[in-house]
Amino acid sequence: MAQGAALLAARSGAPVLLLGLACRPCSRLSSWDRTLLPLPFGRGAMVWDGPVAAPAGADRAAHDTLRLDLERRLSAATARAEAMLA
């Protein structure tokens, strides 16, 4: 995950809501975000985590810690969504 979400959350004070998505069967594009295209008659799952509040006025180290936490939580939410389709 890039630092943009953590920086925006810290500067604006807005919480971050993380969404983990999965679908089967699907086709994955080779774009920068690896977009999933659900195929007809497939199933999908969406799992959210949060909201996660960023510490206001935090330094660079706190932003990196927040970014790593957001990345870990987003991966876990996606794994839970994929497990729902297994």
C-alpha positions in Angstrom: 0.0 0.0 0.0 1.3 3.4 -0.9 1.7 6.2 1.7 -1.1 8.3 0.3 -4.0 6.9 2.3 -2.1 7.2 5.6 -1.0 10.8 4.8 -4.5 11.9 3.8 -6.0 10.3 6.9 -3.4 12.0 9.2 -3.8 15.4 7.5 -7.5 15.5 7.2 -8.4 13.6 10.4 -10.8 11.4 8.4 -10.9 7.7 9.3 -10.0 5.0 6.8 -12.4 2.2 5.9 -10.8 -0.9 4.4 -12.6 -3.1 2.0 -11.5 -6.6 1.1 -13.2 -8.0 -2.1 -13.2 -11.4 -3.7 -15.1 -13.1 -6.5 -15.1 -16.5 -8.2 -14.9 -17.1 -11.1 -13.2 -13.9 -12.2 -10.7 -12.5 -14.6 -7.9 -10.4 -13.3 -6.6 -7.6 -15.4 -2.9 -6.9 -15.6 -3.4 -3.2 -14.7 -1.7 -1.3 -11.9 -4.4 -2.2 -9.5 -5.0 -5.8 -10.7 -8.7 -5.2 -11.2 -11.0 -8.2 -10.8 -13.8 -8.7 -13.3 -16.5 -11.1 -12.1 -17.6 -13.6 -14.6 -21.3 -14.4 -15.1 -23.0 -16.6 -12.5 -20.2 -16.1 -10.1 -20.2 -15.4 -6.4 -18.7 -12.4 -4.6 -17.8 -11.4 -1.0 -17.0 -8.1 0.6 -15.5 -7.7 4.0 -14.8 -4.3 5.6 -12.5 -3.4 8.5 -12.4 -0.1 10.3 -12.8 2.7 10.5 -9.2 3.3 11.4 -8.3 6.7 12.8 -4.9 8.2 12.1 -3.1 10.0 14.9 -3.4 13.7 14.3 -0.2 15.6 13.7 2.0 12.5 13.8 5.5 12.4 12.6 6.9 10.4 9.6 7.6 7.3 11.7 3.9 7.2 12.9 2.8 7.5 9.2 4.9 4.6 8.3 3.5 2.6 11.2 0.0 3.5 10.2 0.7 2.5 6.5 2.0 -0.9 7.6 -1.0 -1.4 9.8 -3.5 -0.4 7.1 -1.6 -2.8 4.7 -1.8 -5.7 7.1 -5.5 -5.1 7.9 -6.4 -4.8 4.2 -4.6 -8.0 3.4 -6.5 -9.7 6.3 -9.8 -8.4 5.1 -9.1 -9.6 1.5 -8.1 -13.1 2.9 -11.4 -13.2 4.9 -13.4 -12.4 1.7 -11.5 -15.1 -0.2 -12.1 -17.6 2.5 -15.9 -16.9 2.3 -15.8 -18.2 -1.3 -13.8 -21.4 -0.6 
